Amino acid sequence: MRLTERQKEITDIVRENGPITGEQIAERLHVTRSALRGDLAVLLSGEIIAARRRLGYYYLGGGEDPAAMEIRKCTAAECMSKPALVPVTASAYDAAVLLFTRDIGTVFIGTQDDVQGVVSRKDLLKAAMGRENLQSMPISMVMTSKSKMIFATPEESMVDVAKKLIDFEIDCLPVITIEEDNGVKKYALCGRLSKTNITRLFLKLGKGKGR
């Protein structure tokens, strides 16, 4: 595809500065936005550049979709919610009450400084279907222990978090930092991430509000 000199200039500007708005391109070339309409249409139809609402124009020749770039920049620490905790001495009934009063799907077991396990709504439902007395059942009999717990770290990408939720078929995971105390690993709880958090992130980026 043969480009005019101005189209080449536009391509260079978008490649080096994209995402960039049409107004910003026009300002760099010292012309009006309407004067670039035909050149931009040619570059768009030739798939040399592309445009995304609220972000502007970006280069397609080996470049990456800016929406994907924004999602990859989002970390677990930026998107996590406040976790719900019950002590290891709690019963399965205590955990069930907390789940339904907080309207959440997962509760963590232990302390903020050291999580011992996790219990989901599905775990409690299975226990109840077994006709067990949840009030007398120790939470340790229902929970998934920390040795088998799937978790995220605060600096982990939300793309990686979403992949874990899908790969392991879980609805929520804790955000933790691992600390050592006399050679013993402790899982300090920072927050929680669920499919709801990912939906909120998707909505925020879709509205063009950034992070």
NUMI-60497 format. One record per residue: residue in three letters; x, y, z of N, C-alpha, C, O in turn; chain. Coordinates in nm, 2 decimals. Example, Ala and Ser with C-alpha at 12.3 -4.5 7.8 and 13.67 -1.06 7.14 Angstrom:
<sites>
SITE  type     nc1     nc2     nc3    cac1    cac2    cac3     cc1     cc2     cc3     oc1     oc2     oc3  mol
SITE   ala    1.32   -0.57    0.78    1.23   -0.45    0.78    1.32   -0.33    0.78    1.42   -0.33    0.85    A
SITE   ser    1.28   -0.22    0.71    1.37   -0.11    0.71    1.29    0.00    0.79    1.34    0.11    0.80    A
</sites>
This chain:
<sites>
SITE  type     nc1     nc2     nc3    cac1    cac2    cac3     cc1     cc2     cc3     oc1     oc2     oc3  mol
SITE   met    0.09   -0.12    0.00    0.00    0.00    0.00    0.09    0.12    0.00    0.17    0.14    0.09    A
SITE   arg    0.07    0.21   -0.10    0.15    0.33   -0.11    0.08    0.45   -0.03   -0.03    0.48   -0.05    A
SITE   leu    0.16    0.50    0.06    0.11    0.61    0.15    0.17    0.74    0.10    0.28    0.76    0.05    A
SITE   thr    0.09    0.85    0.13    0.14    0.98    0.11    0.23    1.02    0.22    0.24    0.95    0.32    A
SITE   glu    0.31    1.13    0.20    0.40    1.17    0.30    0.33    1.20    0.44    0.38    1.17    0.54    A
SITE   arg    0.21    1.26    0.43    0.14    1.29    0.55    0.09    1.17    0.62    0.09    1.16    0.74    A
SITE   gln    0.05    1.07    0.54    0.00    0.94    0.60    0.12    0.87    0.67    0.10    0.81    0.77    A
SITE   lys    0.24    0.88    0.61    0.36    0.83    0.67    0.39    0.90    0.80    0.43    0.83    0.90    A
SITE   glu    0.37    1.03    0.80    0.40    1.11    0.93    0.30    1.06    1.04    0.33    1.05    1.15    A
SITE   ile    0.17    1.05    1.00    0.07    1.01    1.09    0.10    0.87    1.15    0.09    0.85    1.27    A
SITE   thr    0.14    0.78    1.06    0.18    0.64    1.11    0.29    0.65    1.21    0.29    0.58    1.31    A
SITE   asp    0.39    0.73    1.18    0.51    0.74    1.27    0.46    0.80    1.41    0.51    0.75    1.51    A
SITE   ile    0.38    0.90    1.40    0.33    0.96    1.53    0.25    0.86    1.61    0.27    0.85    1.73    A
SITE   val    0.16    0.78    1.55    0.08    0.68    1.62    0.17    0.57    1.67    0.15    0.52    1.78    A
SITE   arg    0.27    0.53    1.59    0.35    0.42    1.64    0.44    0.46    1.76    0.46    0.38    1.85    A
SITE   glu    0.48    0.58    1.76    0.57    0.63    1.87    0.50    0.68    1.99    0.55    0.68    2.10    A
SITE   asn    0.37    0.72    1.97    0.30    0.79    2.08    0.16    0.73    2.11    0.10    0.77    2.21    A
SITE   gly    0.12    0.63    2.04   -0.01    0.57    2.06   -0.03    0.50    2.20    0.07    0.45    2.25    A
SITE   pro   -0.15    0.49    2.25   -0.27    0.55    2.19   -0.27    0.70    2.20   -0.22    0.76    2.29    A
SITE   ile   -0.32    0.77    2.09   -0.32    0.91    2.08   -0.44    0.96    2.00   -0.49    0.89    1.91    A
SITE   thr   -0.50    1.07    2.04   -0.63    1.11    1.99   -0.60    1.18    1.85   -0.49    1.23    1.82    A
SITE   gly   -0.71    1.20    1.78   -0.70    1.27    1.65   -0.66    1.41    1.67   -0.58    1.47    1.59    A
SITE   glu   -0.71    1.47    1.77   -0.68    1.61    1.80   -0.53    1.63    1.83   -0.46    1.73    1.79    A
SITE   gln   -0.47    1.53    1.90   -0.33    1.54    1.93   -0.24    1.52    1.81   -0.14    1.58    1.79    A
SITE   ile   -0.29    1.43    1.72   -0.21    1.41    1.59   -0.22    1.54    1.51   -0.11    1.58    1.46    A
SITE   ala   -0.34    1.60    1.50   -0.35    1.72    1.42   -0.26    1.83    1.48   -0.20    1.91    1.41    A
SITE   glu   -0.25    1.84    1.61   -0.17    1.95    1.68   -0.02    1.93    1.64    0.05    2.03    1.62    A
SITE   arg    0.02    1.80    1.64    0.16    1.78    1.60    0.19    1.81    1.46    0.30    1.85    1.42    A
SITE   leu    0.09    1.80    1.37    0.11    1.83    1.23    0.07    1.97    1.19    0.09    2.01    1.08    A
SITE   his    0.02    2.04    1.29   -0.02    2.18    1.27   -0.13    2.20    1.16   -0.12    2.29    1.08    A
SITE   val   -0.22    2.11    1.17   -0.34    2.11    1.09   -0.47    2.09    1.17   -0.45    2.07    1.29    A
SITE   thr   -0.58    2.11    1.11   -0.71    2.08    1.18   -0.74    1.93    1.19   -0.69    1.86    1.10    A
SITE   arg   -0.82    1.89    1.28   -0.86    1.75    1.29   -0.94    1.71    1.17   -0.92    1.60    1.12    A
SITE   ser   -1.02    1.80    1.11   -1.10    1.76    0.99   -1.01    1.74    0.87   -1.05    1.66    0.78    A
SITE   ala   -0.90    1.81    0.87   -0.80    1.79    0.75   -0.74    1.65    0.75   -0.69    1.61    0.65    A
SITE   leu   -0.74    1.58    0.86   -0.68    1.45    0.87   -0.78    1.34    0.85   -0.74    1.22    0.84    A
SITE   arg   -0.91    1.37    0.83   -1.01    1.27    0.83   -0.99    1.17    0.71   -1.00    1.05    0.74    A
SITE   gly   -0.95    1.22    0.60   -0.93    1.13    0.48   -0.81    1.04    0.50   -0.81    0.92    0.47    A
SITE   asp   -0.70    1.10    0.56   -0.58    1.02    0.58   -0.60    0.91    0.69   -0.55    0.80    0.67    A
SITE   leu   -0.67    0.95    0.79   -0.70    0.85    0.90   -0.78    0.74    0.85   -0.76    0.62    0.88    A
SITE   ala   -0.88    0.77    0.76   -0.97    0.67    0.70   -0.89    0.57    0.62   -0.91    0.45    0.62    A
SITE   val   -0.79    0.62    0.54   -0.71    0.53    0.46   -0.62    0.44    0.55   -0.61    0.32    0.52    A
SITE   leu   -0.56    0.49    0.65   -0.48    0.41    0.74   -0.56    0.31    0.82   -0.51    0.20    0.85    A
SITE   leu   -0.68    0.35    0.86   -0.77    0.25    0.93   -0.82    0.14    0.83   -0.81    0.02    0.87    A
SITE   ser   -0.86    0.17    0.71   -0.90    0.07    0.62   -0.79   -0.02    0.58   -0.81   -0.14    0.55    A
SITE   gly   -0.67    0.03    0.57   -0.55   -0.05    0.54   -0.50   -0.13    0.66   -0.40   -0.20    0.65    A
SITE   glu   -0.56   -0.11    0.78   -0.52   -0.18    0.90   -0.38   -0.15    0.94   -0.31   -0.24    1.00    A
SITE   ile   -0.34   -0.03    0.91   -0.20    0.01    0.95   -0.22    0.07    1.10   -0.13    0.05    1.18    A
SITE   ile   -0.33    0.14    1.12   -0.36    0.18    1.26   -0.50    0.13    1.29   -0.58    0.09    1.20    A
SITE   ala   -0.54    0.14    1.42   -0.67    0.11    1.46   -0.71    0.21    1.56   -0.63    0.29    1.62    A
SITE   ala   -0.84    0.22    1.59   -0.89    0.32    1.69   -0.98    0.25    1.79   -1.06    0.16    1.76    A
SITE   arg   -0.97    0.30    1.91   -1.06    0.25    2.02   -1.11    0.37    2.09   -1.04    0.46    2.13    A
SITE   arg   -1.24    0.36    2.11   -1.31    0.47    2.18   -1.25    0.51    2.31   -1.22    0.42    2.39    A
SITE   arg   -1.23    0.63    2.34   -1.18    0.69    2.46   -1.03    0.67    2.47   -0.97    0.74    2.56    A
SITE   leu   -0.97    0.59    2.39   -0.82    0.57    2.40   -0.75    0.64    2.28   -0.65    0.70    2.30    A
SITE   gly   -0.82    0.63    2.16   -0.76    0.70    2.05   -0.70    0.60    1.95   -0.74    0.48    1.94    A
SITE   tyr   -0.61    0.64    1.87   -0.55    0.56    1.76   -0.42    0.49    1.81   -0.35    0.55    1.89    A
SITE   tyr   -0.40    0.37    1.77   -0.28    0.29    1.80   -0.23    0.21    1.68   -0.31    0.18    1.59    A
SITE   tyr   -0.11    0.18    1.68   -0.04    0.12    1.57   -0.06   -0.03    1.57   -0.06   -0.10    1.67    A
SITE   leu   -0.10   -0.09    1.45   -0.12   -0.23    1.44    0.00   -0.31    1.40    0.01   -0.43    1.42    A
SITE   gly    0.10   -0.25    1.34    0.22   -0.32    1.29    0.30   -0.37    1.40    0.40   -0.31    1.43    A
SITE   gly    0.26   -0.48    1.46    0.34   -0.54    1.57    0.31   -0.48    1.70    0.36   -0.52    1.80    A
SITE   gly    0.21   -0.39    1.70    0.17   -0.33    1.83    0.07   -0.42    1.90    0.03   -0.52    1.86    A
SITE   glu    0.03   -0.38    2.02   -0.06   -0.45    2.11   -0.18   -0.36    2.13   -0.17   -0.24    2.15    A
SITE   asp   -0.30   -0.43    2.14   -0.42   -0.36    2.17   -0.40   -0.29    2.31   -0.37   -0.35    2.41    A
SITE   pro   -0.43   -0.15    2.31   -0.41   -0.08    2.44   -0.50   -0.13    2.55   -0.46   -0.12    2.67    A
SITE   ala   -0.62   -0.18    2.52   -0.70   -0.23    2.62   -0.64   -0.35    2.69   -0.65   -0.37    2.82    A
SITE   ala   -0.57   -0.44    2.62   -0.50   -0.56    2.67   -0.39   -0.51    2.76   -0.36   -0.56    2.86    A
SITE   met   -0.32   -0.40    2.71   -0.21   -0.35    2.79   -0.26   -0.29    2.92   -0.19   -0.31    3.02    A
SITE   glu   -0.37   -0.23    2.92   -0.42   -0.17    3.05   -0.46   -0.28    3.15   -0.43   -0.27    3.27    A
SITE   ile   -0.52   -0.39    3.10   -0.56   -0.50    3.19   -0.44   -0.56    3.25   -0.44   -0.60    3.37    A
SITE   arg   -0.33   -0.58    3.17   -0.21   -0.64    3.22   -0.14   -0.56    3.32   -0.07   -0.61    3.41    A
SITE   lys   -0.16   -0.43    3.32   -0.10   -0.34    3.42   -0.17   -0.35    3.56   -0.11   -0.31    3.66    A
SITE   cys   -0.30   -0.39    3.56   -0.37   -0.40    3.68   -0.33   -0.52    3.77   -0.32   -0.63    3.72    A
SITE   thr   -0.30   -0.49    3.90   -0.25   -0.59    3.99   -0.36   -0.63    4.09   -0.46   -0.57    4.10    A
SITE   ala   -0.33   -0.74    4.15   -0.42   -0.79    4.25   -0.45   -0.69    4.37   -0.56   -0.67    4.41    A
SITE   ala   -0.34   -0.62    4.41   -0.35   -0.53    4.52   -0.44   -0.41    4.48   -0.51   -0.36    4.57    A
SITE   glu   -0.45   -0.38    4.35   -0.54   -0.26    4.31   -0.68   -0.30    4.30   -0.77   -0.21    4.30    A
SITE   cys   -0.71   -0.43    4.29   -0.85   -0.47    4.26   -0.91   -0.56    4.37   -1.03   -0.58    4.37    A
SITE   met   -0.84   -0.59    4.47   -0.89   -0.69    4.58   -0.99   -0.62    4.67   -1.00   -0.50    4.68    A
SITE   ser   -1.07   -0.71    4.73   -1.17   -0.66    4.83   -1.13   -0.71    4.97   -1.04   -0.78    4.98    A
SITE   lys   -1.21   -0.66    5.06   -1.18   -0.69    5.20   -1.22   -0.84    5.23   -1.33   -0.88    5.19    A
SITE   pro   -1.13   -0.92    5.29   -1.17   -1.06    5.31   -1.25   -1.08    5.44   -1.25   -1.00    5.53    A
SITE   ala   -1.32   -1.20    5.44   -1.39   -1.24    5.56   -1.32   -1.35    5.63   -1.28   -1.45    5.56    A
SITE   leu   -1.30   -1.34    5.76   -1.23   -1.44    5.84   -1.31   -1.49    5.96   -1.38   -1.42    6.02    A
SITE   val   -1.28   -1.62    5.98   -1.33   -1.68    6.11   -1.21   -1.76    6.17   -1.12   -1.80    6.10    A
SITE   pro   -1.20   -1.77    6.30   -1.09   -1.84    6.36   -1.10   -1.99    6.34   -1.20   -2.04    6.31    A
SITE   val   -0.98   -2.05    6.37   -0.98   -2.20    6.35   -1.07   -2.27    6.45   -1.10   -2.39    6.43    A
SITE   thr   -1.10   -2.20    6.56   -1.19   -2.26    6.66   -1.34   -2.25    6.62   -1.42   -2.31    6.70    A
SITE   ala   -1.37   -2.19    6.51   -1.51   -2.17    6.47   -1.57   -2.30    6.42   -1.50   -2.40    6.39    A
SITE   ser   -1.70   -2.31    6.42   -1.77   -2.42    6.37   -1.81   -2.39    6.22   -1.80   -2.28    6.17    A
SITE   ala   -1.85   -2.50    6.15   -1.90   -2.48    6.01   -2.02   -2.39    6.01   -2.04   -2.32    5.91    A
SITE   tyr   -2.10   -2.39    6.11   -2.22   -2.31    6.12   -2.18   -2.16    6.13   -2.24   -2.08    6.07    A
SITE   asp   -2.07   -2.13    6.21   -2.03   -1.99    6.22   -1.99   -1.94    6.08   -2.02   -1.82    6.04    A
SITE   ala   -1.92   -2.02    6.00   -1.88   -1.98    5.87   -2.00   -1.96    5.78   -2.00   -1.87    5.70    A
SITE   ala   -2.10   -2.05    5.79   -2.22   -2.04    5.71   -2.29   -1.91    5.74   -2.34   -1.84    5.65    A
SITE   val   -2.30   -1.87    5.86   -2.37   -1.75    5.90   -2.29   -1.63    5.84   -2.36   -1.53    5.79    A
SITE   leu   -2.16   -1.63    5.85   -2.08   -1.52    5.80   -2.10   -1.50    5.65   -2.11   -1.39    5.60    A
SITE   leu   -2.10   -1.62    5.58   -2.12   -1.61    5.43   -2.25   -1.55    5.39   -2.26   -1.47    5.30    A
SITE   phe   -2.35   -1.59    5.46   -2.49   -1.54    5.42   -2.51   -1.40    5.47   -2.58   -1.32    5.41    A
SITE   thr   -2.46   -1.36    5.59   -2.48   -1.22    5.64   -2.40   -1.12    5.55   -2.44   -1.01    5.54    A
SITE   arg   -2.28   -1.16    5.50   -2.20   -1.08    5.42   -2.23   -1.09    5.27   -2.18   -1.01    5.19    A
SITE   asp   -2.31   -1.19    5.24   -2.35   -1.22    5.10   -2.22   -1.24    5.01   -2.21   -1.17    4.91    A
SITE   ile   -2.14   -1.33    5.06   -2.02   -1.36    4.98   -2.01   -1.51    4.96   -2.10   -1.59    5.02    A
SITE   gly   -1.92   -1.56    4.88   -1.91   -1.70    4.85   -1.80   -1.78    4.92   -1.80   -1.90    4.91    A
SITE   thr   -1.71   -1.70    4.98   -1.59   -1.77    5.04   -1.55   -1.70    5.17   -1.56   -1.58    5.18    A
SITE   val   -1.51   -1.78    5.27   -1.46   -1.73    5.39   -1.32   -1.79    5.42   -1.30   -1.91    5.39    A
SITE   phe   -1.23   -1.72    5.48   -1.10   -1.77    5.51   -1.09   -1.80    5.66   -1.15   -1.74    5.74    A
SITE   ile   -1.01   -1.90    5.69   -0.99   -1.95    5.82   -0.86   -1.92    5.88   -0.76   -1.93    5.82    A
SITE   gly   -0.86   -1.87    6.01   -0.73   -1.84    6.07   -0.73   -1.69    6.12   -0.83   -1.64    6.16    A
SITE   thr   -0.61   -1.63    6.11   -0.60   -1.49    6.15   -0.54   -1.41    6.03   -0.50   -1.47    5.93    A
SITE   gln   -0.55   -1.28    6.04   -0.49   -1.19    5.94   -0.35   -1.22    5.91   -0.30   -1.21    5.80    A
SITE   asp   -0.27   -1.26    6.01   -0.13   -1.28    6.00   -0.10   -1.42    5.95    0.01   -1.45    5.90    A
SITE   asp   -0.19   -1.51    5.96   -0.16   -1.65    5.91   -0.29   -1.72    5.88   -0.36   -1.77    5.97    A
SITE   val   -0.32   -1.73    5.75   -0.44   -1.80    5.70   -0.42   -1.95    5.70   -0.31   -2.00    5.65    A
SITE   gln   -0.51   -2.03    5.76   -0.50   -2.17    5.77   -0.57   -2.25    5.66   -0.54   -2.36    5.63    A
SITE   gly   -0.67   -2.18    5.60   -0.75   -2.25    5.50   -0.86   -2.16    5.45   -0.87   -2.05    5.48    A
SITE   val   -0.94   -2.23    5.36   -1.05   -2.15    5.30   -1.18   -2.24    5.29   -1.16   -2.36    5.27    A
SITE   val   -1.29   -2.19    5.30   -1.42   -2.26    5.29   -1.51   -2.18    5.20   -1.53   -2.06    5.21    A
SITE   ser   -1.57   -2.26    5.10   -1.66   -2.19    5.01   -1.81   -2.23    5.04   -1.83   -2.32    5.13    A
SITE   arg   -1.90   -2.17    4.98   -2.04   -2.20    4.99   -2.07   -2.34    4.95   -2.15   -2.41    5.01    A
SITE   lys   -2.00   -2.39    4.85   -2.02   -2.53    4.80   -1.97   -2.63    4.91   -2.04   -2.73    4.92    A
SITE   asp   -1.86   -2.59    4.98   -1.81   -2.69    5.08   -1.92   -2.70    5.19   -1.94   -2.81    5.24    A
SITE   leu   -1.98   -2.59    5.23   -2.08   -2.60    5.34   -2.20   -2.67    5.29   -2.27   -2.73    5.37    A
SITE   leu   -2.24   -2.65    5.17   -2.36   -2.72    5.11   -2.34   -2.87    5.11   -2.43   -2.94    5.15    A
SITE   lys   -2.22   -2.91    5.07   -2.19   -3.05    5.08   -2.20   -3.11    5.22   -2.25   -3.22    5.24    A
SITE   ala   -2.15   -3.04    5.31   -2.15   -3.08    5.45   -2.30   -3.09    5.50   -2.33   -3.19    5.57    A
SITE   ala   -2.38   -2.99    5.46   -2.52   -2.99    5.51   -2.60   -3.10    5.44   -2.69   -3.16    5.50    A
SITE   met   -2.56   -3.14    5.31   -2.63   -3.24    5.24   -2.60   -3.38    5.30   -2.67   -3.48    5.29    A
SITE   gly   -2.48   -3.39    5.37   -2.44   -3.51    5.44   -2.51   -3.53    5.57   -2.48   -3.62    5.65    A
SITE   arg   -2.61   -3.44    5.60   -2.69   -3.44    5.72   -2.60   -3.43    5.85   -2.63   -3.48    5.95    A
SITE   glu   -2.49   -3.36    5.83   -2.41   -3.34    5.95   -2.46   -3.21    6.02   -2.53   -3.13    5.97    A
SITE   asn   -2.43   -3.21    6.15   -2.47   -3.10    6.24   -2.36   -2.99    6.22   -2.25   -3.00    6.28    A
SITE   leu   -2.39   -2.88    6.15   -2.29   -2.78    6.12   -2.25   -2.71    6.25   -2.14   -2.66    6.26    A
SITE   gln   -2.34   -2.70    6.35   -2.31   -2.63    6.47   -2.20   -2.70    6.55   -2.12   -2.64    6.63    A
SITE   ser   -2.19   -2.84    6.54   -2.09   -2.91    6.62   -1.97   -2.95    6.53   -1.88   -3.01    6.58    A
SITE   met   -1.98   -2.92    6.40   -1.87   -2.96    6.31   -1.76   -2.86    6.31   -1.79   -2.74    6.28    A
SITE   pro   -1.64   -2.90    6.35   -1.52   -2.80    6.34   -1.50   -2.75    6.20   -1.51   -2.83    6.10    A
SITE   ile   -1.47   -2.63    6.18   -1.44   -2.57    6.05   -1.33   -2.65    5.98   -1.33   -2.65    5.86    A
SITE   ser   -1.24   -2.70    6.06   -1.12   -2.77    6.00   -1.16   -2.89    5.92   -1.09   -2.94    5.83    A
SITE   met   -1.28   -2.95    5.95   -1.33   -3.07    5.87   -1.39   -3.03    5.74   -1.41   -3.12    5.65    A
SITE   val   -1.41   -2.90    5.72   -1.48   -2.86    5.59   -1.38   -2.79    5.50   -1.39   -2.79    5.38    A
SITE   met   -1.28   -2.72    5.56   -1.20   -2.63    5.49   -1.09   -2.70    5.40   -1.06   -2.81    5.42    A
SITE   thr   -1.05   -2.62    5.30   -0.93   -2.66    5.22   -0.81   -2.60    5.29   -0.80   -2.48    5.31    A
SITE   ser   -0.72   -2.69    5.33   -0.60   -2.64    5.40   -0.51   -2.55    5.32   -0.52   -2.56    5.20    A
SITE   lys   -0.43   -2.47    5.39   -0.34   -2.38    5.31   -0.24   -2.45    5.22   -0.19   -2.38    5.13    A
SITE   ser   -0.21   -2.57    5.25   -0.11   -2.64    5.17   -0.17   -2.67    5.03   -0.10   -2.69    4.93    A
SITE   lys   -0.30   -2.67    5.02   -0.37   -2.69    4.89   -0.44   -2.57    4.84   -0.51   -2.58    4.74    A
SITE   met   -0.43   -2.46    4.91   -0.50   -2.34    4.87   -0.44   -2.27    4.75   -0.32   -2.25    4.75    A
SITE   ile   -0.52   -2.23    4.66   -0.48   -2.15    4.55   -0.49   -2.00    4.59   -0.59   -1.95    4.64    A
SITE   phe   -0.38   -1.93    4.56   -0.38   -1.79    4.61   -0.31   -1.70    4.51   -0.24   -1.74    4.41    A
SITE   ala   -0.32   -1.57    4.53   -0.25   -1.47    4.44   -0.16   -1.38    4.54   -0.19   -1.37    4.66    A
SITE   thr   -0.06   -1.32    4.48    0.02   -1.23    4.55   -0.02   -1.08    4.52   -0.08   -1.07    4.41    A
SITE   pro    0.01   -0.98    4.60   -0.04   -0.85    4.57    0.01   -0.79    4.44   -0.07   -0.72    4.37    A
SITE   glu    0.13   -0.83    4.39    0.18   -0.77    4.27    0.14   -0.85    4.14    0.18   -0.82    4.03    A
SITE   glu    0.07   -0.96    4.16    0.03   -1.05    4.05   -0.07   -0.98    3.96   -0.16   -0.90    4.00    A
SITE   ser   -0.06   -1.00    3.83   -0.14   -0.94    3.73   -0.28   -1.00    3.74   -0.30   -1.12    3.77    A
SITE   met   -0.38   -0.92    3.71   -0.52   -0.96    3.71   -0.55   -1.07    3.60   -0.64   -1.14    3.61    A
SITE   val   -0.47   -1.06    3.50   -0.48   -1.17    3.39   -0.44   -1.30    3.45   -0.51   -1.40    3.42    A
SITE   asp   -0.34   -1.31    3.53   -0.30   -1.43    3.59   -0.40   -1.48    3.69   -0.43   -1.60    3.71    A
SITE   val   -0.46   -1.38    3.76   -0.57   -1.41    3.86   -0.69   -1.48    3.79   -0.74   -1.58    3.84    A
SITE   ala   -0.73   -1.42    3.68   -0.84   -1.47    3.61   -0.81   -1.61    3.56   -0.90   -1.70    3.56    A
SITE   lys   -0.69   -1.63    3.51   -0.65   -1.77    3.46   -0.66   -1.87    3.57   -0.70   -1.98    3.55    A
SITE   lys   -0.62   -1.83    3.69   -0.63   -1.93    3.81   -0.77   -1.96    3.84   -0.80   -2.08    3.87    A
SITE   leu   -0.86   -1.86    3.84   -1.00   -1.89    3.87   -1.06   -1.98    3.77   -1.14   -2.07    3.81    A
SITE   ile   -1.02   -1.97    3.64   -1.08   -2.06    3.54   -1.01   -2.19    3.54   -1.08   -2.30    3.54    A
SITE   asp   -0.88   -2.20    3.55   -0.81   -2.33    3.55   -0.84   -2.42    3.66   -0.86   -2.54    3.65    A
SITE   phe   -0.86   -2.36    3.78   -0.89   -2.44    3.90   -1.04   -2.44    3.94   -1.08   -2.51    4.03    A
SITE   glu   -1.12   -2.38    3.85   -1.26   -2.38    3.87   -1.31   -2.34    4.01   -1.38   -2.41    4.08    A
SITE   ile   -1.25   -2.22    4.05   -1.29   -2.17    4.18   -1.35   -2.03    4.16   -1.33   -1.97    4.06    A
SITE   asp   -1.42   -1.99    4.26   -1.49   -1.86    4.25   -1.42   -1.74    4.32   -1.44   -1.63    4.29    A
SITE   cys   -1.32   -1.78    4.41   -1.25   -1.67    4.48   -1.12   -1.73    4.53   -1.10   -1.85    4.55    A
SITE   leu   -1.02   -1.64    4.54   -0.89   -1.68    4.60   -0.84   -1.57    4.69   -0.87   -1.45    4.67    A
SITE   pro   -0.76   -1.60    4.79   -0.70   -1.50    4.88   -0.58   -1.43    4.81   -0.51   -1.49    4.73    A
SITE   val   -0.56   -1.31    4.85   -0.43   -1.24    4.81   -0.34   -1.24    4.94   -0.38   -1.19    5.04    A
SITE   ile   -0.23   -1.30    4.93   -0.15   -1.32    5.05    0.00   -1.28    5.02    0.05   -1.27    4.91    A
SITE   thr    0.07   -1.26    5.13    0.22   -1.25    5.13    0.27   -1.36    5.22    0.22   -1.38    5.33    A
SITE   ile    0.38   -1.42    5.17    0.43   -1.53    5.25    0.55   -1.48    5.34    0.64   -1.42    5.29    A
SITE   glu    0.54   -1.50    5.47    0.64   -1.46    5.56    0.69   -1.58    5.64    0.62   -1.68    5.65    A
SITE   glu    0.81   -1.57    5.69    0.87   -1.68    5.76    0.89   -1.64    5.91    0.94   -1.53    5.94    A
SITE   asp    0.85   -1.73    6.00    0.87   -1.71    6.14    0.94   -1.83    6.20    0.88   -1.94    6.22    A
SITE   asn    1.07   -1.82    6.23    1.15   -1.93    6.28    1.14   -2.05    6.18    1.13   -2.17    6.22    A
SITE   gly    1.15   -2.02    6.05    1.15   -2.13    5.95    1.02   -2.18    5.91    1.01   -2.27    5.83    A
SITE   val    0.91   -2.12    5.97    0.77   -2.17    5.94    0.71   -2.06    5.85    0.71   -1.94    5.89    A
SITE   lys    0.65   -2.11    5.74    0.59   -2.01    5.65    0.45   -1.97    5.70    0.37   -2.06    5.75    A
SITE   lys    0.43   -1.84    5.70    0.30   -1.79    5.74    0.23   -1.71    5.62    0.30   -1.64    5.55    A
SITE   tyr    0.11   -1.74    5.60    0.03   -1.67    5.49   -0.04   -1.55    5.54   -0.15   -1.57    5.60    A
SITE   ala    0.01   -1.43    5.53   -0.05   -1.31    5.57   -0.16   -1.27    5.47   -0.13   -1.26    5.35    A
SITE   leu   -0.28   -1.25    5.52   -0.39   -1.22    5.43   -0.41   -1.07    5.40   -0.42   -0.99    5.49    A
SITE   cys   -0.40   -1.04    5.27   -0.41   -0.90    5.23   -0.55   -0.86    5.18   -0.60   -0.75    5.20    A
SITE   gly   -0.62   -0.96    5.12   -0.75   -0.93    5.06   -0.80   -1.06    4.99   -0.75   -1.17    5.00    A
SITE   arg   -0.91   -1.04    4.91   -0.97   -1.15    4.83   -1.00   -1.10    4.69   -1.03   -0.98    4.67    A
SITE   leu   -1.00   -1.19    4.60   -1.04   -1.17    4.46   -1.13   -1.27    4.41   -1.12   -1.39    4.43    A
SITE   ser   -1.24   -1.22    4.35   -1.34   -1.31    4.30   -1.38   -1.27    4.16   -1.32   -1.18    4.10    A
SITE   lys   -1.47   -1.34    4.10   -1.51   -1.31    3.96   -1.58   -1.17    3.96   -1.59   -1.11    3.86    A
SITE   thr   -1.64   -1.13    4.07   -1.70   -1.00    4.08   -1.60   -0.89    4.07   -1.62   -0.79    4.00    A
SITE   asn   -1.48   -0.91    4.13   -1.37   -0.81    4.11   -1.33   -0.80    3.97   -1.30   -0.69    3.92    A
SITE   ile   -1.32   -0.91    3.90   -1.28   -0.90    3.76   -1.39   -0.83    3.67   -1.36   -0.76    3.58    A
SITE   thr   -1.52   -0.86    3.71   -1.63   -0.79    3.64   -1.62   -0.64    3.66   -1.64   -0.56    3.57    A
SITE   arg   -1.59   -0.60    3.78   -1.58   -0.45    3.81   -1.46   -0.39    3.74   -1.47   -0.28    3.69    A
SITE   leu   -1.35   -0.46    3.73   -1.24   -0.41    3.65   -1.27   -0.40    3.50   -1.24   -0.30    3.44    A
SITE   phe   -1.34   -0.50    3.45   -1.38   -0.49    3.31   -1.47   -0.37    3.28   -1.46   -0.30    3.18    A
SITE   leu   -1.57   -0.35    3.38   -1.66   -0.24    3.36   -1.59   -0.10    3.37   -1.62   -0.01    3.30    A
SITE   lys   -1.49   -0.09    3.46   -1.42    0.03    3.48   -1.34    0.07    3.36   -1.34    0.18    3.31    A
SITE   leu   -1.27   -0.04    3.30   -1.19   -0.01    3.18   -1.28    0.01    3.06   -1.25    0.09    2.97    A
SITE   gly   -1.39   -0.05    3.06   -1.49   -0.03    2.95   -1.55    0.11    2.95   -1.58    0.16    2.84    A
SITE   lys   -1.56    0.17    3.06   -1.61    0.31    3.07   -1.50    0.41    3.05   -1.52    0.53    3.05    A
SITE   gly   -1.38    0.36    3.03   -1.26    0.45    3.01   -1.22    0.53    3.12   -1.16    0.64    3.11    A
SITE   lys   -1.23    0.47    3.25   -1.19    0.54    3.37   -1.05    0.50    3.41   -1.00    0.55    3.51    A
SITE   gly   -0.99    0.42    3.33   -0.85    0.38    3.37   -0.86    0.30    3.50   -0.96    0.23    3.53    A
SITE   arg   -0.75    0.30    3.58   -0.74    0.22    3.70   -0.78    0.30    3.82   -0.78    0.25    3.93    A
</sites>
